[in-house]
């Protein structure tokens, strides 16, 4: 049965199996008490960055457009979902229902902004597109930092100057407090939820890329003029792929927000460096390889903590591993060596 499957189906099934196996192994280590609390605290961030890498790889690897604004989409998903959770904390008492609704809201808001941004931005290409999406991410972060929202019996109060611009009643509540962000977000994220979201995201992107729509998107990436000449609606498919990519980043933002008691829009969380880090995951894991993006995100997130015992040499070792991974993935000699190993492995398997 497995032999009769096509290569793409095998690839997707192997990826699902790797994610599930990794989850089972990690859960077993946690239950036996063999994992430190520091590493346990990294499990949800691992899932968050993996989701972001999957979303960006759809944009970079399959659509062929370089976006540096996915931290902005992540920020939108995080703050819209956290705002909903804090706002409805007393009215929706069921944590599971509230979190599912927050997940839907965060994903939809990120998708909406992705769609709206894509309409003018996808007219650009290359470096120009990267610069504009980078500017978008910075604008979102800065807008959130000057946004003040409170609620009382009179309704919502919004200001972009200071929290003192409006006066709340004694029973009123500040929901978004400028640079101080949102406090009191329920802690609904977990490693199990993160793995489920990764599997759903992989299911979506694999089915998209293996479908007729995915082939149209890849044809636009390879040669846009040729795609237009055979009647493919380039604008439509670009908007679709970019919107789905932004939605996945928004989902990662929801997971990130509900893992913290206080959510702030800091440069290290949703700034330029975060967008670059996500892009590094995509490039090192292999452009167009969703499995590689997840593996690279996990390795590069865990590595600084695993090397913490090396003190000042920790980041030096991190840089060396980064260079080694890049050479292994992209050097022509390394590619040739991998092809030879795979061909030998296939011959051995056929003989057996």
DRENDO-1510 file (C-alpha; in Angstrom, 1 decimal, always signed):
<recs>
REC; n; res; u; v; w
REC; 1; UNK; +0.0; +0.0; +0.0 .
REC; 2; UNK; +2.8; +2.4; +0.9 .
REC; 3; UNK; +4.6; +1.6; -2.3 .
REC; 4; UNK; +1.5; +2.5; -4.4 .
REC; 5; UNK; +1.4; +6.1; -2.9 .
REC; 6; UNK; +2.9; +8.9; -4.9 .
REC; 7; UNK; +6.0; +10.8; -3.6 .
REC; 8; UNK; +4.0; +13.8; -2.3 .
REC; 9; UNK; +1.7; +11.7; -0.3 .
REC; 10; UNK; +4.6; +9.8; +1.2 .
REC; 11; UNK; +6.3; +13.0; +2.1 .
REC; 12; UNK; +3.3; +14.4; +3.9 .
REC; 13; UNK; +2.7; +11.1; +5.8 .
REC; 14; UNK; +6.3; +10.9; +6.9 .
REC; 15; UNK; +6.1; +14.5; +8.2 .
REC; 16; UNK; +3.0; +13.8; +10.2 .
REC; 17; UNK; +4.6; +10.7; +11.6 .
REC; 18; UNK; +7.8; +12.6; +12.6 .
REC; 19; UNK; +5.7; +15.3; +14.4 .
REC; 20; UNK; +3.6; +12.7; +16.3 .
REC; 21; UNK; +6.6; +10.6; +17.2 .
REC; 22; UNK; +8.5; +13.7; +18.5 .
REC; 23; UNK; +5.4; +14.5; +20.6 .
REC; 24; UNK; +5.2; +11.0; +22.1 .
REC; 25; UNK; +8.9; +11.0; +23.0 .
REC; 26; UNK; +8.8; +14.5; +24.5 .
REC; 27; UNK; +5.7; +13.7; +26.6 .
REC; 28; UNK; +7.3; +10.5; +27.8 .
REC; 29; UNK; +10.4; +12.4; +28.9 .
REC; 30; UNK; +8.3; +15.0; +30.7 .
REC; 31; UNK; +6.1; +12.4; +32.5 .
REC; 32; UNK; +9.2; +10.5; +33.7 .
REC; 33; UNK; +10.6; +13.8; +35.1 .
REC; 34; UNK; +13.7; +13.7; +32.9 .
REC; 35; UNK; +13.2; +17.2; +31.4 .
REC; 36; UNK; +14.1; +20.4; +33.2 .
REC; 37; UNK; +11.6; +23.1; +33.8 .
REC; 38; UNK; +13.6; +25.4; +31.5 .
REC; 39; UNK; +13.2; +23.0; +28.5 .
REC; 40; UNK; +9.6; +22.5; +29.3 .
REC; 41; UNK; +9.1; +26.2; +29.1 .
REC; 42; UNK; +10.4; +26.1; +25.5 .
REC; 43; UNK; +7.9; +23.5; +24.2 .
REC; 44; UNK; +5.2; +26.0; +23.4 .
REC; 45; UNK; +7.6; +28.5; +21.8 .
REC; 46; UNK; +8.9; +25.6; +19.7 .
REC; 47; UNK; +5.4; +25.0; +18.3 .
REC; 48; UNK; +4.9; +28.8; +17.8 .
REC; 49; UNK; +8.1; +29.2; +15.7 .
REC; 50; UNK; +7.3; +26.0; +13.8 .
REC; 51; UNK; +3.9; +27.4; +12.8 .
REC; 52; UNK; +5.4; +30.7; +11.7 .
REC; 53; UNK; +8.1; +28.9; +9.6 .
REC; 54; UNK; +5.4; +26.7; +7.9 .
REC; 55; UNK; +3.4; +29.9; +7.1 .
REC; 56; UNK; +6.4; +31.8; +5.7 .
REC; 57; UNK; +7.6; +28.8; +3.7 .
REC; 58; UNK; +4.3; +28.7; +1.9 .
REC; 59; UNK; +4.9; +32.4; +0.9 .
REC; 60; UNK; +8.7; +32.1; +0.2 .
REC; 61; UNK; +9.0; +28.5; -1.0 .
REC; 62; UNK; +5.8; +28.1; -3.1 .
REC; 63; UNK; +4.7; +31.6; -4.0 .
REC; 64; UNK; +8.2; +32.7; -4.5 .
REC; 65; UNK; +7.7; +36.1; -2.7 .
REC; 66; UNK; +10.1; +37.3; +0.1 .
REC; 67; UNK; +8.1; +38.6; +3.0 .
REC; 68; UNK; +9.6; +40.1; +6.1 .
REC; 69; UNK; +6.3; +41.0; +7.8 .
REC; 70; UNK; +5.2; +37.7; +9.3 .
REC; 71; UNK; +6.1; +38.9; +12.8 .
REC; 72; UNK; +3.4; +41.6; +12.2 .
REC; 73; UNK; +0.8; +39.0; +11.3 .
REC; 74; UNK; +1.8; +37.1; +14.4 .
REC; 75; UNK; +1.4; +40.3; +16.4 .
REC; 76; UNK; -2.1; +40.8; +15.0 .
REC; 77; UNK; -3.1; +37.2; +15.9 .
REC; 78; UNK; -1.7; +37.5; +19.3 .
REC; 79; UNK; -3.3; +40.8; +20.4 .
REC; 80; UNK; -6.7; +40.3; +18.7 .
REC; 81; UNK; -7.0; +36.9; +20.4 .
REC; 82; UNK; -5.7; +38.1; +23.8 .
REC; 83; UNK; -8.1; +41.1; +23.6 .
REC; 84; UNK; -11.0; +38.7; +23.0 .
REC; 85; UNK; -10.0; +36.4; +25.8 .
REC; 86; UNK; -9.6; +39.2; +28.4 .
REC; 87; UNK; -12.8; +40.9; +27.3 .
REC; 88; UNK; -14.9; +37.7; +27.5 .
REC; 89; UNK; -13.1; +36.3; +30.5 .
REC; 90; UNK; -16.2; +36.7; +32.8 .
REC; 91; UNK; -18.9; +36.0; +30.2 .
REC; 92; UNK; -17.4; +32.8; +28.7 .
REC; 93; UNK; -16.4; +30.7; +31.6 .
REC; 94; UNK; -15.5; +27.6; +29.6 .
REC; 95; UNK; -11.8; +27.8; +28.9 .
REC; 96; UNK; -11.8; +25.5; +26.0 .
REC; 97; UNK; -14.7; +27.2; +24.2 .
REC; 98; UNK; -13.1; +30.7; +24.8 .
REC; 99; UNK; -9.7; +29.5; +23.5 .
REC; 100; UNK; -11.2; +28.0; +20.4 .
REC; 101; UNK; -13.1; +31.2; +19.7 .
REC; 102; UNK; -9.9; +33.2; +20.3 .
REC; 103; UNK; -8.0; +31.0; +18.0 .
REC; 104; UNK; -10.5; +31.5; +15.2 .
REC; 105; UNK; -10.6; +35.3; +15.8 .
REC; 106; UNK; -6.8; +35.6; +15.8 .
REC; 107; UNK; -6.5; +33.5; +12.7 .
REC; 108; UNK; -9.2; +35.4; +10.8 .
REC; 109; UNK; -7.9; +38.9; +11.8 .
REC; 110; UNK; -4.4; +37.9; +10.6 .
REC; 111; UNK; -5.9; +36.5; +7.4 .
REC; 112; UNK; -7.9; +39.7; +6.8 .
REC; 113; UNK; -4.8; +42.0; +7.3 .
REC; 114; UNK; -2.8; +39.6; +5.1 .
REC; 115; UNK; -5.4; +40.0; +2.4 .
REC; 116; UNK; -5.6; +43.8; +2.7 .
REC; 117; UNK; -1.9; +44.2; +2.7 .
REC; 118; UNK; -1.4; +41.7; -0.2 .
REC; 119; UNK; -3.7; +43.7; -2.6 .
REC; 120; UNK; -1.2; +46.6; -3.0 .
REC; 121; UNK; +2.0; +44.9; -1.9 .
REC; 122; UNK; +2.0; +41.9; -4.3 .
REC; 123; UNK; +2.3; +44.3; -7.2 .
REC; 124; UNK; +5.9; +44.6; -6.1 .
REC; 125; UNK; +8.7; +41.9; -6.4 .
REC; 126; UNK; +12.0; +41.0; -4.8 .
REC; 127; UNK; +13.6; +43.5; -2.5 .
REC; 128; UNK; +10.8; +46.0; -2.8 .
REC; 129; UNK; +8.3; +43.5; -1.5 .
REC; 130; UNK; +10.6; +42.6; +1.4 .
REC; 131; UNK; +11.0; +46.2; +2.4 .
REC; 132; UNK; +7.3; +47.0; +2.3 .
REC; 133; UNK; +6.3; +43.9; +4.3 .
REC; 134; UNK; +9.1; +44.8; +6.8 .
REC; 135; UNK; +7.6; +48.3; +7.2 .
REC; 136; UNK; +4.2; +46.8; +7.7 .
REC; 137; UNK; +5.4; +44.6; +10.6 .
REC; 138; UNK; +7.1; +47.6; +12.3 .
REC; 139; UNK; +3.9; +49.8; +11.8 .
REC; 140; UNK; +1.7; +47.1; +13.5 .
REC; 141; UNK; +4.1; +46.8; +16.4 .
REC; 142; UNK; +4.3; +50.6; +16.9 .
REC; 143; UNK; +0.5; +51.1; +16.6 .
REC; 144; UNK; -0.1; +48.5; +19.3 .
REC; 145; UNK; +2.4; +50.2; +21.6 .
REC; 146; UNK; +0.4; +53.5; +21.5 .
REC; 147; UNK; -3.1; +51.9; +21.7 .
REC; 148; UNK; -5.1; +52.3; +24.9 .
REC; 149; UNK; -8.4; +50.5; +25.3 .
REC; 150; UNK; -10.6; +50.3; +28.4 .
REC; 151; UNK; -14.1; +49.1; +29.1 .
REC; 152; UNK; -16.8; +50.1; +31.7 .
REC; 153; UNK; -20.6; +50.3; +31.8 .
REC; 154; UNK; -20.5; +53.0; +29.1 .
REC; 155; UNK; -18.8; +50.7; +26.7 .
REC; 156; UNK; -15.3; +50.7; +25.1 .
REC; 157; UNK; -13.0; +53.6; +25.3 .
REC; 158; UNK; -10.1; +53.9; +22.8 .
REC; 159; UNK; -7.2; +56.4; +22.7 .
REC; 160; UNK; -3.9; +56.5; +20.9 .
REC; 161; UNK; -2.3; +59.2; +23.1 .
REC; 162; UNK; -2.4; +58.0; +26.7 .
REC; 163; UNK; -4.4; +56.0; +29.2 .
REC; 164; UNK; -5.4; +59.3; +30.9 .
REC; 165; UNK; -7.2; +60.5; +27.8 .
REC; 166; UNK; -10.4; +58.8; +29.1 .
REC; 167; UNK; -11.6; +58.2; +32.6 .
REC; 168; UNK; -12.9; +54.7; +33.5 .
REC; 169; UNK; -15.6; +54.1; +36.1 .
REC; 170; UNK; -14.4; +52.4; +39.4 .
REC; 171; UNK; -15.5; +49.0; +38.1 .
REC; 172; UNK; -14.0; +49.6; +34.7 .
REC; 173; UNK; -11.1; +47.7; +33.3 .
REC; 174; UNK; -8.1; +48.6; +31.1 .
REC; 175; UNK; -7.8; +46.0; +28.3 .
REC; 176; UNK; -4.8; +47.3; +26.3 .
REC; 177; UNK; -2.5; +49.6; +28.2 .
REC; 178; UNK; -0.2; +51.0; +25.5 .
REC; 179; UNK; +3.4; +49.7; +25.8 .
REC; 180; UNK; +2.5; +47.7; +28.9 .
REC; 181; UNK; +0.3; +45.6; +26.6 .
REC; 182; UNK; -2.4; +43.2; +27.8 .
REC; 183; UNK; -2.3; +41.6; +31.2 .
REC; 184; UNK; -4.4; +38.7; +32.6 .
REC; 185; UNK; -4.5; +36.6; +29.4 .
REC; 186; UNK; -5.6; +33.0; +30.4 .
REC; 187; UNK; -2.9; +30.4; +30.1 .
REC; 188; UNK; -4.6; +28.1; +27.6 .
REC; 189; UNK; -1.6; +27.2; +25.4 .
REC; 190; UNK; +0.1; +23.8; +25.9 .
REC; 191; UNK; +2.5; +21.6; +24.0 .
REC; 192; UNK; -0.4; +19.3; +23.1 .
REC; 193; UNK; -2.4; +22.2; +21.6 .
REC; 194; UNK; +0.7; +23.4; +19.7 .
REC; 195; UNK; +1.3; +20.0; +18.2 .
REC; 196; UNK; -2.3; +19.7; +17.1 .
REC; 197; UNK; -2.1; +23.2; +15.4 .
REC; 198; UNK; +1.1; +22.2; +13.7 .
REC; 199; UNK; -0.6; +19.0; +12.3 .
REC; 200; UNK; -3.5; +21.1; +11.1 .
REC; 201; UNK; -1.3; +23.7; +9.5 .
REC; 202; UNK; +0.7; +20.9; +7.7 .
REC; 203; UNK; -2.5; +19.3; +6.5 .
REC; 204; UNK; -3.7; +22.6; +5.1 .
REC; 205; UNK; -0.4; +23.5; +3.3 .
REC; 206; UNK; +0.2; +20.0; +2.0 .
REC; 207; UNK; -3.3; +19.7; +0.6 .
REC; 208; UNK; -3.0; +23.2; -0.9 .
REC; 209; UNK; +0.4; +22.6; -2.6 .
REC; 210; UNK; -0.6; +19.2; -3.9 .
REC; 211; UNK; -3.9; +20.5; -5.4 .
REC; 212; UNK; -4.6; +22.2; -8.6 .
REC; 213; UNK; -4.4; +25.6; -6.8 .
REC; 214; UNK; -1.0; +24.7; -5.5 .
REC; 215; UNK; +0.3; +23.9; -8.9 .
REC; 216; UNK; -1.0; +27.2; -10.2 .
REC; 217; UNK; +0.8; +29.0; -7.4 .
REC; 218; UNK; +4.0; +27.2; -8.2 .
REC; 219; UNK; +3.7; +28.0; -11.9 .
REC; 220; UNK; +3.4; +31.7; -11.0 .
REC; 221; UNK; +6.6; +31.3; -8.9 .
REC; 222; UNK; +8.5; +29.6; -11.8 .
REC; 223; UNK; +7.3; +31.9; -14.6 .
REC; 224; UNK; +4.6; +34.5; -14.0 .
REC; 225; UNK; +4.4; +35.5; -17.7 .
REC; 226; UNK; +4.0; +31.9; -18.8 .
REC; 227; UNK; +1.3; +31.4; -16.2 .
REC; 228; UNK; -0.6; +34.4; -17.4 .
REC; 229; UNK; -0.3; +33.3; -21.0 .
REC; 230; UNK; -2.2; +30.0; -20.2 .
REC; 231; UNK; -5.0; +31.8; -18.4 .
REC; 232; UNK; -4.0; +31.5; -14.8 .
REC; 233; UNK; -5.4; +34.4; -12.6 .
REC; 234; UNK; -2.1; +35.5; -11.1 .
REC; 235; UNK; -3.5; +38.1; -8.8 .
REC; 236; UNK; -6.1; +35.6; -7.4 .
REC; 237; UNK; -3.7; +32.9; -6.6 .
REC; 238; UNK; -1.1; +35.3; -5.1 .
REC; 239; UNK; -3.7; +36.7; -2.8 .
REC; 240; UNK; -4.9; +33.3; -1.8 .
REC; 241; UNK; -1.4; +31.9; -0.9 .
REC; 242; UNK; -0.3; +35.1; +0.9 .
REC; 243; UNK; -3.6; +35.2; +2.9 .
REC; 244; UNK; -3.2; +31.6; +4.0 .
REC; 245; UNK; +0.4; +32.2; +4.9 .
REC; 246; UNK; -0.6; +35.2; +7.1 .
REC; 247; UNK; -3.4; +33.2; +8.7 .
REC; 248; UNK; -1.0; +30.5; +9.8 .
REC; 249; UNK; +1.3; +33.2; +11.3 .
REC; 250; UNK; -1.7; +34.6; +13.1 .
REC; 251; UNK; -2.5; +31.1; +14.6 .
REC; 252; UNK; +1.1; +31.1; +15.9 .
REC; 253; UNK; +0.4; +34.4; +17.5 .
REC; 254; UNK; -2.6; +33.1; +19.3 .
REC; 255; UNK; -0.6; +30.2; +20.7 .
REC; 256; UNK; +2.2; +32.6; +21.8 .
REC; 257; UNK; -0.2; +35.1; +23.5 .
REC; 258; UNK; -2.0; +32.4; +25.5 .
REC; 259; UNK; +1.3; +31.1; +26.9 .
REC; 260; UNK; +2.0; +34.4; +28.6 .
REC; 261; UNK; +0.3; +36.3; +31.5 .
REC; 262; UNK; +1.4; +39.7; +30.0 .
REC; 263; UNK; +1.6; +40.3; +26.3 .
REC; 264; UNK; +3.7; +43.2; +25.1 .
REC; 265; UNK; +4.7; +44.3; +21.5 .
REC; 266; UNK; +8.5; +44.4; +22.1 .
REC; 267; UNK; +11.0; +44.4; +19.2 .
REC; 268; UNK; +12.3; +40.9; +20.3 .
REC; 269; UNK; +8.8; +39.5; +20.2 .
REC; 270; UNK; +7.3; +41.0; +17.0 .
REC; 271; UNK; +10.0; +43.2; +15.6 .
REC; 272; UNK; +12.4; +43.0; +12.7 .
REC; 273; UNK; +14.6; +40.4; +14.4 .
REC; 274; UNK; +11.7; +38.0; +14.8 .
REC; 275; UNK; +10.9; +38.2; +11.1 .
REC; 276; UNK; +14.5; +37.5; +10.2 .
REC; 277; UNK; +14.7; +34.6; +12.6 .
REC; 278; UNK; +11.6; +33.0; +11.0 .
REC; 279; UNK; +13.2; +33.5; +7.6 .
REC; 280; UNK; +16.4; +31.8; +8.9 .
REC; 281; UNK; +14.3; +28.7; +9.9 .
REC; 282; UNK; +12.8; +28.6; +6.4 .
REC; 283; UNK; +16.2; +28.9; +4.6 .
REC; 284; UNK; +18.1; +26.5; +6.8 .
REC; 285; UNK; +15.3; +23.9; +6.8 .
REC; 286; UNK; +15.1; +24.1; +3.0 .
REC; 287; UNK; +12.9; +26.5; +0.9 .
REC; 288; UNK; +9.8; +24.6; +0.0 .
REC; 289; UNK; +10.3; +21.9; +2.7 .
REC; 290; UNK; +7.7; +22.2; +5.5 .
REC; 291; UNK; +9.3; +19.3; +7.3 .
REC; 292; UNK; +12.7; +21.0; +7.2 .
REC; 293; UNK; +11.2; +24.3; +8.5 .
REC; 294; UNK; +9.8; +22.5; +11.6 .
REC; 295; UNK; +13.0; +20.7; +12.3 .
REC; 296; UNK; +15.1; +23.9; +11.8 .
REC; 297; UNK; +12.8; +25.9; +14.1 .
REC; 298; UNK; +13.1; +23.2; +16.8 .
REC; 299; UNK; +16.9; +22.9; +16.5 .
REC; 300; UNK; +17.7; +26.6; +16.4 .
REC; 301; UNK; +15.3; +27.4; +19.3 .
REC; 302; UNK; +16.7; +24.6; +21.6 .
REC; 303; UNK; +20.3; +25.1; +20.7 .
REC; 304; UNK; +21.0; +28.3; +22.7 .
REC; 305; UNK; +19.5; +26.8; +25.8 .
REC; 306; UNK; +21.3; +23.4; +25.4 .
REC; 307; UNK; +24.6; +25.3; +25.0 .
REC; 308; UNK; +24.0; +27.6; +28.0 .
REC; 309; UNK; +26.6; +25.7; +30.0 .
REC; 310; UNK; +29.3; +27.0; +27.6 .
REC; 311; UNK; +28.8; +30.5; +28.9 .
REC; 312; UNK; +30.5; +33.1; +26.7 .
REC; 313; UNK; +31.1; +30.5; +23.9 .
REC; 314; UNK; +27.4; +29.6; +23.6 .
REC; 315; UNK; +26.6; +32.0; +20.8 .
REC; 316; UNK; +29.9; +31.2; +19.0 .
REC; 317; UNK; +28.8; +27.5; +18.9 .
REC; 318; UNK; +25.4; +28.6; +17.8 .
REC; 319; UNK; +26.9; +30.5; +14.9 .
REC; 320; UNK; +29.1; +27.6; +13.9 .
REC; 321; UNK; +26.1; +25.2; +13.9 .
REC; 322; UNK; +24.2; +27.7; +11.8 .
REC; 323; UNK; +27.0; +27.9; +9.2 .
REC; 324; UNK; +27.3; +24.1; +9.2 .
REC; 325; UNK; +23.6; +23.6; +8.6 .
REC; 326; UNK; +23.7; +26.2; +5.8 .
REC; 327; UNK; +26.6; +24.4; +4.1 .
REC; 328; UNK; +25.0; +21.0; +4.5 .
REC; 329; UNK; +21.7; +22.1; +3.0 .
REC; 330; UNK; +22.9; +24.3; +0.2 .
REC; 331; UNK; +26.6; +23.6; -0.8 .
REC; 332; UNK; +26.7; +21.9; -4.2 .
REC; 333; UNK; +29.1; +19.2; -2.9 .
REC; 334; UNK; +26.8; +18.4; +0.1 .
REC; 335; UNK; +23.8; +18.1; -2.3 .
REC; 336; UNK; +25.8; +15.7; -4.5 .
REC; 337; UNK; +26.8; +13.6; -1.5 .
REC; 338; UNK; +23.2; +13.4; -0.2 .
REC; 339; UNK; +22.0; +12.3; -3.7 .
REC; 340; UNK; +24.6; +9.5; -3.7 .
REC; 341; UNK; +23.7; +8.3; -0.2 .
REC; 342; UNK; +20.0; +8.3; -1.1 .
REC; 343; UNK; +20.6; +6.4; -4.4 .
REC; 344; UNK; +22.7; +3.8; -2.5 .
REC; 345; UNK; +19.9; +3.5; +0.2 .
REC; 346; UNK; +17.3; +3.0; -2.5 .
REC; 347; UNK; +19.3; +0.3; -4.2 .
REC; 348; UNK; +19.9; -1.5; -0.9 .
REC; 349; UNK; +16.2; -1.4; -0.1 .
REC; 350; UNK; +15.2; -2.8; -3.6 .
REC; 351; UNK; +17.7; -5.6; -3.2 .
REC; 352; UNK; +16.3; -6.6; +0.2 .
</recs>
